[in-house]
């Protein structure tokens, strides 16, 4: 807990927090006076003698004095100022700290802050879900982001008299610890379910509850997995953190969920009610929780956990199509033909077919004629007119195509093969 704080004498409450927190030093009651600080530093007094509400004010008032000289003196004077209020401060801080040991610390912290200030306190997750809210709004809206190791873990808001802003900063530190406690509990819960999840992914369903309809989502970061040990560990930690975000979002909507990190992917499997809406909400929650390039692929609706392996394959197919940064692709909206046309076998087929035609006709007339034929939905006479050819010339070229490629254009399988070849090879021309 912070080493000092206090209560107001004639004015609003002022609090002090350690240097590890954002700059938020505040005095209680009467502030340290400039000349008192100068006397402690054996400096002559000056006029006017002004109060110093913070270390920043002291630094501005003593520009030529090194910080290692004035700072201890300033804090010592500050401690003397707040000394009469320390018993009351200890009572408040002890009561606040006890909320962390209660069954619902996040809720109890919010209730404590609202009751102390007479305003409304709100604790939100990093994906903007309201975790707890209490009190009646009034006065100014104040907010403090909760951050751990550079990543957001939540947000604490207070709508009350602006004089309570230092208390908000103090309570935010306790709220941050409560959010970390919740994350740790979630991590323990995830570890219990990971073995079951892995078994489902390889098709081992013995002893698995049937459950209801389910959906699987797979997330990958836009950057490659590092090879070095520490960098790789940090990468996996980012995935684990995102697992927690997604799990929190789904549990917040009462959707039973399993989650794990598998290789370079974070995975979630949950019992679904509205797959499209849930996928969009999960994606939005992940984007709100991080600035990283996260890409999400989501499977179609499955009958139960026994279909987890199939859901995983669908999610990976969708994920492979999530080419743009911070994008979402669902299997139901996936165009499988697009992925097929970009495959190596179809690219080879395209090169083979076009190569045979170009070898037989270096001028490219057979290739162009066949491509227009495959895309044409009308009669040969209409196509001949579009190509500015006599219909007999068109028929001659198509017979040449059949001879060169060894098939009949009256055969649906042969035509389908050529159509795929030309579609796959469009980018190669």
TAPEVEN-V734864 format. One record per helix or strand of 2 or more residues. SS is the DSSP state (hx for helix, st for strand). FROM is the first residue (numbers start at 0). TO is the last residue. If there is no record, write none. Layout:
# TAPEVEN-V734864
ss & from & to
SS & FROM & TO
SS & FROM & TO
This chain:
# TAPEVEN-V734864
ss & from & to
st & 31 & 32
hx & 33 & 39
st & 50 & 51
hx & 54 & 60
hx & 66 & 100
hx & 104 & 116
st & 119 & 123
st & 129 & 134
st & 139 & 147
st & 150 & 159
hx & 161 & 200
st & 213 & 220
hx & 228 & 251
st & 256 & 261
st & 264 & 270
hx & 274 & 288
st & 293 & 297
hx & 304 & 319
st & 327 & 329
hx & 330 & 332
hx & 335 & 340
hx & 343 & 359
hx & 364 & 374
hx & 379 & 386
hx & 390 & 404
hx & 411 & 423
hx & 425 & 427
